[in-house]
Amino acid sequence: MGSVFPRGKVSDIAFDATLRAAAPHQREREGNLAINIQTPDLREKVKERKVGSDILFVVDASGSMGAKKRMVAAKGAILSLLTDAYQRRDRVGMVAFRKENAEILLPFTSSLELAHQRLRELPTGGKTPLALGLLKGLELSSREKDTHRILVLLSDGKANVGFDGSPLEDAKGVARRIREEGIEMVVIGTEDGRLELAKEVAEAAQAQYIKLPEVTPDLVAGTVKGLHFPG
């Protein structure tokens, strides 16, 4: 995408820029070379780095209403994103939280086949350890440093399992850590009515919040794609 004066040893010469720098000095340089290039002429390439994204779905699989729909919607969105992930160098993963645990159902991958295999069964039921789910998502995303990291939370925010304090406050604390880590967070709230607990988690992370009381694979996939590839 351009050229610069090299800093130290030249590792990748920008030949066009080097030739342009040398051209005005050819008459004054001695020798029988067709083109006499000297050290001050050297230019180095500046490359645009095309970095893919690691998109991690953190999904509420607890016994709260709509858990099965959330899981099915997340799976459908993952498969949709992976269908054309190769061109964008993206990878997608999934963490589910239920009972008193958070589990990596799908590690980051660009393989559609692996996603089909790992997401064949989608267990639901039990309590809602929202903080644990976010913590597992933070740990998994933090391992990736050279990508654009996106964490998509699907939950109604009704946490009832935490660490030592309020389950919701614990979840908001982890959400703030996600922001501090530089991970972009998107919260898709699946709650009905006026109670918007998932929105509080989004605000703690300064994340985008989208309320989708009815979640379907197409809606979730369209929402994520719209945020990830606007326009």
Backbone torsions as a table, in degrees:
resi	resn	phi	psi	omega
1	MET	NA	1.8	179.0
2	GLY	168.3	-167.2	-179.9
3	SER	-146.8	157.7	179.8
4	VAL	-142.9	163.6	169.4
5	PHE	-65.6	135.0	-177.7
6	PRO	-69.3	147.2	173.5
7	ARG	-106.4	103.4	-176.1
8	GLY	80.9	-148.5	-177.4
9	LYS	-66.7	135.0	-178.9
10	VAL	-77.0	124.6	-178.5
11	SER	-103.1	-22.8	-176.5
12	ASP	-150.0	92.7	-173.9
13	ILE	-69.8	132.8	171.4
14	ALA	-89.7	95.9	-171.0
15	PHE	-63.4	-41.3	-178.1
16	ASP	-63.1	-44.9	-179.7
17	ALA	-68.1	-36.3	178.2
18	THR	-64.8	-43.4	178.9
19	LEU	-64.5	-39.7	178.9
20	ARG	-65.0	-36.3	179.1
21	ALA	-69.4	-34.7	-177.2
22	ALA	-81.1	-28.3	-171.3
23	ALA	-54.1	-46.8	-176.4
24	PRO	-65.8	-11.7	-173.1
25	HIS	-106.7	6.1	-172.1
26	GLN	-66.3	-37.6	-176.8
27	ARG	-66.5	-31.2	-175.7
28	GLU	-88.9	-5.6	-177.8
29	ARG	-98.5	136.9	-177.3
30	GLU	-86.7	161.8	176.3
31	GLY	116.3	170.6	-177.3
32	ASN	-102.6	14.8	179.6
33	LEU	-71.3	143.3	175.7
34	ALA	-62.1	-42.3	175.6
35	ILE	-135.4	122.3	-178.4
36	ASN	-98.0	106.9	-179.2
37	ILE	-104.8	130.9	179.3
38	GLN	-119.9	167.3	-173.2
39	THR	-52.8	-42.6	-179.4
40	PRO	-63.6	-16.2	-179.5
41	ASP	-80.7	-21.3	-170.1
42	LEU	-62.5	136.4	175.1
43	ARG	-129.0	148.7	-178.2
44	GLU	-113.8	145.3	-178.8
45	LYS	-68.5	143.9	168.6
46	VAL	-111.4	117.5	-175.3
47	LYS	-104.8	143.4	173.4
48	GLU	-84.4	122.6	-177.7
49	ARG	-88.0	119.7	178.7
50	LYS	-92.0	104.0	-175.4
51	VAL	-102.0	129.8	176.6
52	GLY	-79.6	179.3	-179.8
53	SER	-114.7	146.1	170.0
54	ASP	-106.9	110.1	-176.5
55	ILE	-105.4	116.7	-177.0
56	LEU	-113.3	121.7	174.5
57	PHE	-89.6	125.4	174.8
58	VAL	-112.9	111.2	-165.5
59	VAL	-118.1	132.6	176.3
60	ASP	-74.7	106.8	-179.0
61	ALA	-108.2	20.7	-176.6
62	SER	-74.5	-175.6	-176.9
63	GLY	-81.3	6.4	178.2
64	SER	-67.3	159.5	-176.9
65	MET	-59.3	136.4	175.9
66	GLY	89.9	5.2	-176.7
67	ALA	-60.9	-45.3	-179.1
68	LYS	-62.1	-40.9	178.8
69	LYS	-63.6	-39.5	178.6
70	ARG	-62.1	-44.8	-178.1
71	MET	-64.5	-44.9	179.3
72	VAL	-64.6	-40.2	-179.8
73	ALA	-65.6	-41.7	178.9
74	ALA	-64.7	-43.3	178.5
75	LYS	-60.2	-46.5	179.5
76	GLY	-61.5	-39.7	178.9
77	ALA	-65.9	-40.6	179.0
78	ILE	-61.5	-47.2	-179.3
79	LEU	-63.6	-37.5	178.5
80	SER	-66.1	-43.1	179.4
81	LEU	-66.0	-37.5	-178.1
82	LEU	-73.4	-21.5	-179.3
83	THR	-58.2	-37.8	179.0
84	ASP	-123.0	26.6	-179.0
85	ALA	-70.8	-26.5	-174.7
86	TYR	-59.3	-43.4	-177.7
87	GLN	-64.6	-30.9	-177.0
88	ARG	-99.1	0.4	179.9
89	ARG	60.9	31.1	-179.6
90	ASP	-88.4	156.0	170.3
91	ARG	-130.1	151.5	-178.0
92	VAL	-131.3	144.0	177.4
93	GLY	-140.0	173.2	-178.4
94	MET	-148.5	133.3	172.8
95	VAL	-119.0	135.4	175.8
96	ALA	-119.9	141.4	178.0
97	PHE	-126.0	135.6	-179.2
98	ARG	-162.8	164.2	-177.4
99	LYS	54.2	-114.8	178.3
100	GLU	-128.4	36.0	-173.6
101	ASN	-148.6	158.0	172.9
102	ALA	-127.6	133.0	-171.4
103	GLU	-128.1	139.1	174.2
104	ILE	-82.1	104.4	178.0
105	LEU	-79.8	-32.7	-179.3
106	LEU	-142.4	111.6	174.4
107	PRO	-68.5	163.4	-178.9
108	PHE	-53.9	128.2	-178.4
109	THR	-153.8	157.7	170.8
110	SER	-111.5	10.0	-175.7
111	SER	-93.9	115.7	176.3
112	LEU	-65.6	-37.3	-179.9
113	GLU	-63.0	-43.8	179.5
114	LEU	-63.9	-39.9	178.8
115	ALA	-61.4	-42.3	177.6
116	HIS	-60.7	-41.9	-178.3
117	GLN	-68.0	-47.6	-173.2
118	ARG	-75.7	-24.6	-176.5
119	LEU	-105.9	21.8	-179.9
120	ARG	-64.3	-41.2	177.7
121	GLU	-110.2	137.1	-177.2
122	LEU	-127.8	82.3	-177.4
123	PRO	-68.9	143.4	178.1
124	THR	-136.9	166.8	174.7
125	GLY	117.5	154.5	177.4
126	GLY	103.0	-166.8	-178.0
127	LYS	-74.2	-178.0	-174.3
128	THR	-123.1	87.7	179.0
129	PRO	-86.0	68.9	-174.9
130	LEU	-57.9	-43.5	-179.3
131	ALA	-61.5	-39.9	178.5
132	LEU	-65.3	-38.9	178.1
133	GLY	-62.7	-44.9	178.6
134	LEU	-66.3	-37.3	179.4
135	LEU	-64.9	-41.7	177.7
136	LYS	-63.9	-40.0	177.1
137	GLY	-64.0	-39.9	177.5
138	LEU	-63.0	-45.3	-179.3
139	GLU	-61.9	-42.5	-178.3
140	LEU	-69.3	-44.0	-178.8
141	SER	-70.2	-30.2	-177.8
142	SER	-68.2	-19.2	178.1
143	ARG	-71.7	-19.3	-176.8
144	GLU	-102.2	115.3	-174.7
145	LYS	-108.3	-21.7	-172.0
146	ASP	-107.0	26.7	179.8
147	THR	-132.0	166.5	170.5
148	HIS	-81.8	114.0	-172.6
149	ARG	-100.6	127.1	-179.8
150	ILE	-127.0	128.5	176.4
151	LEU	-114.2	121.5	-178.3
152	VAL	-109.5	112.8	179.0
153	LEU	-96.1	127.7	172.8
154	LEU	-113.8	110.2	-177.0
155	SER	-165.3	158.3	171.2
156	ASP	-90.1	-2.6	175.9
157	GLY	78.2	5.3	-176.1
158	LYS	-85.4	68.0	-178.2
159	ALA	-70.2	138.5	175.1
160	ASN	-136.0	10.7	172.5
161	VAL	-133.1	126.1	179.7
162	GLY	-131.1	-153.2	178.5
163	PHE	-96.5	-80.1	179.8
164	ASP	-123.5	-19.5	-175.6
165	GLY	-115.7	-143.0	178.7
166	SER	-66.9	128.9	179.6
167	PRO	-55.8	-41.0	-179.6
168	LEU	-69.8	-42.0	179.0
169	GLU	-65.1	-36.5	176.0
170	ASP	-61.4	-42.1	179.4
171	ALA	-64.9	-40.2	179.0
172	LYS	-65.9	-34.4	177.0
173	GLY	-64.3	-42.2	177.4
174	VAL	-66.7	-37.0	178.6
175	ALA	-59.9	-39.3	177.1
176	ARG	-65.3	-36.2	177.0
177	ARG	-66.0	-35.5	177.1
178	ILE	-62.3	-42.8	177.7
179	ARG	-63.0	-45.0	-178.6
180	GLU	-63.3	-28.6	178.9
181	GLU	-75.5	-10.4	179.8
182	GLY	85.6	17.7	178.6
183	ILE	-90.5	127.8	177.1
184	GLU	-74.2	131.5	-177.0
185	MET	-120.2	138.7	175.8
186	VAL	-126.3	129.2	180.0
187	VAL	-111.8	119.7	174.5
188	ILE	-102.7	104.5	-178.1
189	GLY	-81.6	128.7	-177.2
190	THR	-110.1	18.7	-177.2
191	GLU	-79.3	150.8	172.9
192	ASP	-98.8	157.8	174.7
193	GLY	77.5	-162.5	-173.5
194	ARG	-86.2	-18.9	-177.9
195	LEU	-73.4	111.9	-175.5
196	GLU	-119.5	70.2	-178.6
197	LEU	-69.6	-35.5	178.2
198	ALA	-62.2	-30.0	178.5
199	LYS	-65.2	-34.8	177.6
200	GLU	-64.4	-37.5	176.8
201	VAL	-65.0	-42.1	178.5
202	ALA	-61.6	-42.3	-179.5
203	GLU	-64.9	-35.9	178.6
204	ALA	-63.7	-33.1	-179.3
205	ALA	-94.7	2.0	-173.3
206	GLN	52.0	43.2	-174.6
207	ALA	-100.9	161.8	173.2
208	GLN	-72.0	138.0	-178.5
209	TYR	-122.0	130.1	179.3
210	ILE	-132.7	126.3	-179.2
211	LYS	-96.1	121.1	178.5
212	LEU	-130.8	82.2	179.4
213	PRO	-56.6	-32.8	175.0
214	GLU	-106.2	112.2	-178.2
215	VAL	-106.3	130.5	175.0
216	THR	-132.2	158.9	177.9
217	PRO	-54.8	-42.6	-178.2
218	ASP	-65.9	-40.8	-179.6
219	LEU	-65.8	-44.3	-179.1
220	VAL	-67.8	-44.8	178.9
221	ALA	-61.6	-43.9	179.6
222	GLY	-63.9	-38.0	179.0
223	THR	-64.4	-47.1	-178.5
224	VAL	-66.8	-42.9	179.0
225	LYS	-64.5	-37.8	179.2
226	GLY	-64.7	-34.7	177.9
227	LEU	-78.1	-38.1	-175.9
228	HIS	-77.2	-36.1	-177.8
229	PHE	-130.0	65.8	-176.3
230	PRO	-59.3	144.5	-179.8
231	GLY	77.7	NA	NA
